[in-house]
Amino acid sequence: MTIETQRFEVNEMKSIGYDINGDGTIEELELVRGVLDSTKVIVFIDDESKYIFLWKGKDVDVRKRFVGARVASNIRSRIGFHYKVRPEDEGEESVLFFRFLKSNDLM
């Protein structure tokens, strides 16, 4: 399994989202309402709060969850250890995650 990490460059203060595929590849997401899907694992990078949110849909298999955790860890290694990875499971999201969604007009 290869985990793709070369795309992670934080050039400006903004929020970024990545869809994690089961093979470890990523696709940058346009952050729009309805981006959350129960079949996806999505990594959101919030430069303002310095959090990397690892959101996991309720219908995602264990392998994809594991790959998502590895990708989030690799992103943190690339952009800085001052960022913290926060796992978020669908239906059990934290207040911080909901604030992030609201601040990016995703709710």
Secondary structure, 3 states (H helix, E strand, C coil): CCCCCCCCCCCCCCEEEEEECCCCCEEEECCCCCCCCCCCEEEEEECCCCEEEEEECCCCCHHHHHHHHHHHHHHHHHHCCCCEEEEEECCCCCHHHHHHHHHCCCC
